Amino acid sequence: MFSTILTIWLLYVAVLLSPGANTLLITQLAASDDGKSARVAAIGVAVGSTIWCICAVCGLHVIFVVFPTLRMALQISGAVYLLYIAWRLWRSAAAHDSEEKVRAAKTPLAAFRLGFLTNITNPKAALFFGSILAASFPAAPDKVLQVSVIALVMVSSASWHLLLAYVFSRSKVRTGYARFRSPFNRLAAVVVSSVGLALFITTLKEARRQISTASASFTGT
């Protein structure tokens, strides 16, 4: 059991360290705010990771195999949400955005919701928890292993994203960010929108292939 837990933890650490929508969200909030919104969003991300992990240990990959349309729907929703985040980042880079609007978008509830939705619709999370983590489990995992992995993911996600919120809310980092906020946000918007568009196009191509296959099978019968 220890080797399984260690393997899953190392895989998850690799996922956490690779830049993605979650990292971008937390660092951007922390560097542009007082850190409170980033910490609350980090908790939202951790809750999303925990839900993903619970679904994975309960057989999420089997559901995706049996119902591929569900997986594609999740990918489409993730792509749309990534495009929404990119739009928000591009708007926040505009000089005419007021501080009042920024504060209104960063209430504790809004920050938690933003962190949670960013992770729960994250295609990288769907890939890791829906396939890689599920494949690392034995055929019949016991309850202790399942609970241990869920707790491991929850603590690791919360610790990493809270650490990001702390580091990027330091005064020196915030000062440097303030100097380059507009170009940084626009660059981030381009990166996020590119990922969202790529995921959207890939999912549409996959859906077209499945429709063509189903149509050919129907015609053959």
LINSUL-V613679 format. One record per backbone hydrogen bond with DSSP energy under -0.5 kcal/mol. NH is the residue of the N-H (numbers start at 1). CO is the residue of the C=O. E is the energy in kcal/mol with one decimal. If there is no record, write none. Layout:
NH,CO,E
NH,CO,E
This chain:
5,1,-2.4
6,2,-2.7
7,3,-2.3
8,4,-2.4
9,5,-2.5
10,6,-2.5
11,7,-2.2
12,8,-2.4
13,9,-2.7
14,10,-1.9
15,11,-1.7
16,12,-2.7
17,13,-2.5
18,14,-1.1
24,20,-2.5
25,21,-2.4
26,22,-2.4
27,23,-2.5
28,24,-2.1
29,25,-2.4
30,26,-2.7
31,27,-2.4
32,28,-1.2
33,29,-1.3
39,35,-2.2
40,36,-2.4
41,37,-2.6
42,38,-2.2
43,39,-1.7
44,40,-1.9
45,41,-2.4
46,42,-2.3
47,43,-2.4
48,44,-2.1
49,45,-2.4
50,46,-2.3
51,47,-2.3
52,48,-2.4
53,49,-2.5
54,50,-2.5
55,51,-2.3
56,52,-2.1
57,53,-2.6
58,54,-1.1
59,56,-1.7
60,55,-1.3
62,59,-0.5
63,59,-1.4
64,60,-2.2
65,61,-1.9
66,62,-2.6
67,63,-3.0
70,67,-1.1
71,67,-1.1
72,68,-2.3
73,69,-2.2
74,70,-2.1
75,71,-2.2
76,72,-2.5
77,73,-2.4
78,74,-2.4
79,75,-2.4
80,76,-2.6
81,77,-2.3
82,78,-2.2
83,79,-2.1
84,80,-1.9
85,81,-2.5
86,82,-2.3
87,83,-2.2
88,84,-2.3
89,85,-2.6
90,86,-2.5
91,87,-2.3
92,88,-2.4
93,89,-1.0
94,91,-1.4
97,94,-1.3
102,98,-1.6
103,99,-2.6
104,100,-2.4
105,101,-1.5
106,103,-1.5
107,104,-0.6
111,107,-3.0
112,108,-2.5
113,109,-2.6
114,110,-2.4
115,111,-2.4
116,112,-2.8
117,113,-2.8
118,114,-2.1
119,115,-1.6
120,116,-2.9
121,117,-1.6
122,119,-1.3
123,121,-0.5
126,122,-2.1
127,123,-2.3
128,124,-2.4
129,125,-2.7
130,126,-1.8
131,127,-1.2
132,127,-1.4
133,128,-3.4
135,131,-2.4
136,132,-0.9
136,133,-0.7
137,133,-0.6
137,134,-1.0
141,138,-0.7
146,142,-1.9
147,143,-2.8
148,144,-2.4
149,145,-2.3
150,146,-2.1
151,147,-2.5
152,148,-2.3
153,149,-2.6
154,150,-2.3
155,151,-2.5
156,152,-2.5
157,153,-2.7
158,154,-2.2
159,155,-2.6
160,156,-2.4
161,157,-2.3
162,158,-2.2
163,159,-1.9
164,160,-2.2
165,161,-2.1
166,162,-2.2
167,163,-2.8
168,164,-2.5
169,165,-0.5
169,166,-0.7
170,167,-1.2
174,170,-2.7
175,171,-2.5
176,172,-2.2
177,173,-2.5
178,174,-2.5
179,175,-1.2
180,176,-1.0
180,177,-0.5
181,178,-0.6
184,180,-2.2
185,181,-2.8
186,182,-2.2
187,183,-2.4
188,184,-2.7
189,185,-2.3
190,186,-2.0
191,187,-2.4
192,188,-2.8
193,189,-2.5
194,190,-2.0
195,191,-2.0
196,192,-2.5
197,193,-2.8
198,194,-2.4
199,195,-2.4
200,196,-2.4
201,197,-2.8
202,198,-2.5
203,199,-2.3
204,200,-2.1
205,201,-2.3
206,202,-2.2
207,203,-2.5
208,204,-2.3
209,205,-2.3
210,206,-2.2
211,207,-2.3
212,208,-2.6
213,209,-2.5
214,210,-2.6
215,211,-2.6
216,212,-2.4
217,213,-2.3
218,214,-2.2
219,215,-2.5
220,216,-2.3
221,217,-1.5
